[in-house]
Amino acid sequence: MSDIKFSRPELELIVSKVKHYFSDELDQEIGAFEAEFLIDFFAKEIGPYFYNRGLSDAHTLLTEKTEEIGYLLQELEKPTT
């Protein structure tokens, strides 16, 4: 997995959300610089868990849909007798 990179507008939005969370939930003010460091930490240390879960969910969904297609194809078979 490569490093997670966000566009500048995405990063600014995420920073804003982190700052609001700290302010609203923890009654602490943090600056944009600190928020970016926190985001980098979570992306590096915790991001892989979310990434792997997403891959697992995608794999499960793909497997289920592939099985459904198999059943649908069987229903299209013509009798050969």
C-alpha positions as CSV (number, residue, x, y, z in Angstrom):
1,M,0.0,0.0,0.0
2,S,1.4,3.4,-0.9
3,D,1.3,6.4,1.3
4,I,-2.1,8.1,1.6
5,K,-2.0,11.5,-0.2
6,F,-4.8,14.0,-0.1
7,S,-5.4,17.0,-2.3
8,R,-4.9,20.4,-0.7
9,P,-8.7,21.0,-0.6
10,E,-9.3,17.5,1.0
11,L,-6.6,18.1,3.5
12,E,-8.0,21.5,4.5
13,L,-11.4,20.0,5.0
14,I,-10.0,17.1,7.1
15,V,-7.9,19.6,9.2
16,S,-11.1,21.7,9.7
17,K,-13.0,18.6,10.9
18,V,-10.2,17.6,13.3
19,K,-9.9,21.1,14.7
20,H,-13.7,21.2,15.2
21,Y,-13.7,17.8,16.9
22,F,-11.0,18.9,19.4
23,S,-12.8,22.1,20.1
24,D,-16.3,20.6,20.4
25,E,-15.6,17.3,22.0
26,L,-12.4,17.8,24.0
27,D,-12.6,21.6,24.7
28,Q,-9.0,21.9,23.3
29,E,-7.8,24.2,20.6
30,I,-5.3,22.9,18.2
31,G,-3.8,24.7,15.2
32,A,-3.8,23.5,11.6
33,F,-0.1,22.4,11.9
34,E,-0.9,20.1,14.8
35,A,-4.0,18.8,13.1
36,E,-2.0,17.9,10.0
37,F,0.5,16.0,12.1
38,L,-2.3,14.1,13.8
39,I,-3.8,13.3,10.4
40,D,-0.5,12.1,9.2
41,F,-0.1,9.9,12.3
42,F,-3.6,8.3,11.8
43,A,-3.1,7.9,8.1
44,K,0.2,6.1,8.7
45,E,-0.6,4.1,11.8
46,I,-4.3,3.4,11.6
47,G,-5.1,4.0,8.0
48,P,-3.9,0.5,7.0
49,Y,-6.6,-1.1,9.2
50,F,-9.3,0.9,7.4
51,Y,-7.8,0.2,4.1
52,N,-7.6,-3.6,4.8
53,R,-11.2,-3.6,6.0
54,G,-12.3,-1.9,2.8
55,L,-10.4,-4.5,0.7
56,S,-12.0,-7.3,2.7
57,D,-15.5,-5.7,2.3
58,A,-14.9,-5.3,-1.5
59,H,-13.7,-8.9,-1.7
60,T,-16.8,-10.2,0.1
61,L,-19.1,-8.2,-2.1
62,L,-17.3,-9.3,-5.3
63,T,-17.5,-12.9,-4.2
64,E,-21.3,-12.6,-3.4
65,K,-22.0,-10.9,-6.8
66,T,-19.9,-13.5,-8.7
67,E,-22.0,-16.3,-7.1
68,E,-25.2,-14.4,-8.0
69,I,-24.0,-14.2,-11.6
70,G,-23.3,-17.9,-11.6
71,Y,-26.8,-18.7,-10.5
72,L,-28.3,-16.3,-13.1
73,L,-26.3,-18.0,-15.8
74,Q,-27.5,-21.4,-14.7
75,E,-31.1,-20.1,-14.9
76,L,-30.5,-19.2,-18.6
77,E,-29.5,-22.7,-19.6
78,K,-31.8,-24.4,-22.0
79,P,-33.0,-28.0,-21.5
80,T,-31.1,-30.5,-23.6
81,T,-33.5,-33.4,-23.5
